[in-house]
Amino acid sequence: MTLAIEVAGWLGAGLILAAYALVSTGRLDGRSAAFQWMNLAGAAGFVVNSGWHGAWPSAILNIIWIGIAATTLVRIARG
């Protein structure tokens, strides 16, 4: 179980870092669904990891991060 929690955290970190790098280099638009999905999935990995470790400020921050990404994905879907 502990290994899965750590993997979730590292994958989350990798997704958020990759999303930021892709937007910063102009390879991905910050308003794209791909960017939002990367952030949503990455934040979910952080929530699992930080919640497991009792790092509640980080867990709450990432729950809000998920909400922002989900809201943006809904707006994108509605056109």
C-alpha positions in Angstrom: 0.0 0.0 0.0 2.8 2.4 0.9 4.5 1.9 -2.4 1.2 2.7 -4.3 0.8 5.9 -2.2 4.4 7.0 -3.0 4.0 6.2 -6.7 0.8 8.2 -6.8 2.6 11.2 -5.4 5.6 10.9 -7.8 3.3 10.5 -10.8 1.3 13.5 -9.7 4.4 15.6 -9.3 5.6 14.4 -12.8 2.3 15.3 -14.4 2.1 18.8 -12.9 5.8 19.5 -13.7 5.3 18.2 -17.3 2.2 20.4 -17.8 4.0 23.4 -16.5 7.1 22.7 -18.8 4.9 22.2 -21.8 3.0 25.4 -21.3 6.1 27.4 -20.5 7.8 26.2 -23.7 4.7 26.9 -25.8 4.0 23.3 -26.7 0.7 23.2 -24.9 -2.0 25.9 -24.4 -2.8 26.7 -20.8 -6.5 26.6 -21.6 -6.4 23.3 -23.4 -8.1 20.2 -22.1 -4.8 18.3 -22.1 -3.3 20.8 -19.7 -6.3 20.7 -17.4 -6.4 16.9 -17.4 -2.7 16.8 -16.6 -3.2 19.2 -13.7 -6.3 17.3 -12.4 -4.6 13.9 -12.5 -1.4 15.3 -11.0 -3.3 17.0 -8.2 -5.2 13.8 -7.5 -1.9 12.0 -7.0 -0.8 14.7 -4.6 -4.1 14.5 -2.6 -3.6 10.7 -2.2 0.0 11.1 -1.1 -0.3 14.2 1.1 -3.5 12.9 2.7 -1.8 9.6 3.5 1.1 11.5 5.1 -1.2 13.9 7.0 0.0 16.9 5.1 -3.4 18.6 5.2 -2.5 22.0 3.8 -1.1 20.3 0.7 -4.1 18.0 0.4 -6.5 20.9 0.6 -4.6 23.0 -1.8 -4.7 20.1 -4.3 -8.4 19.5 -3.8 -8.9 23.1 -4.8 -6.5 22.6 -7.7 -8.7 19.7 -8.9 -11.8 21.9 -8.6 -10.2 24.6 -10.8 -9.2 22.0 -13.4 -12.6 20.3 -13.3 -14.5 23.6 -13.7 -12.3 24.6 -16.6 -12.8 21.2 -18.3 -16.6 21.6 -18.0 -16.3 25.1 -19.6 -14.2 23.7 -22.4 -16.7 20.9 -23.0 -19.6 23.4 -23.1 -17.7 25.4 -25.7 
